[in-house]
Amino acid sequence: MAGLRAFHYKAQTSADARHMAQYGLDLVEGKVRNNVEHGVLEPTLSKTKMIQVWGGLRWSMLINKLI
């Protein structure tokens, strides 16, 4: 996990390492790999919507507990 964080940090801070943003975890091998080269594409729009919905649910659950 730390290796993947290092790849993503480098991708965000270095213009020549932007390709490292495509790296992810190979859960079978337990290694960091380029997901695009292996045909793993994440649906960003769906992922963003799920995160927004989950965040909204967490807030509503917290508010309901406080009331």
N, C-alpha and C positions, 0 to 999 in steps of 0.2 A: 504494500500500500504506500509506503514511504517513497518507493521508486516511482510510482505513478504520479504522486504529488510533485516530485522533483521534475518530472517531464512536463507536467502542466504548468508549473511555475516558470520553467525556462521558456515555454511557448508563449506565456503572457508577457514576459519581460525582455525577450530577445527577438528582434525582427527576423533574424536568419533561422530561428528555430520554431517558426509558426507551425510547421508540419507536425510538431510534437503534440499539438492539441488533439490530433487524431488518435493518439495512443490510448489504450485501455488495457484492462486485465483479461488475460486468457485464463479462465477459471479452471480449465482442465489441466493445463500445464503449470499454472501458478506463476506465469511470467507476464511482463509488460510487452505488448505488441502493438503494431499499427493496425487498428481495427478496420480502416478503409481497405487496406491491402488484403485483408481476410474476409471482406464482404460484409462486415458488421456495421450497419448504419443505424444511428439512433434517430428516431423521429422527434426532432427538436420541438416542434409545435405541440405534439401530444404530451411530451415530457413536461413542457412548461405549464400546460393546462393542468396536468395531474398535480404538479407541485403547488399551483395556485389553489386548487380545490382542497388539497390536504391542509395547506396553511389556513384556509378559511374554516375548515372543520375543526382544526385544533383551537383556533381562537373562539369559535362558538362553544366548544366544549368547556374551555376555560371560563368563559363568561357565565355559562349555565351553572358551573360549580360555585362561582362567587355570589350568584343571586340566591 
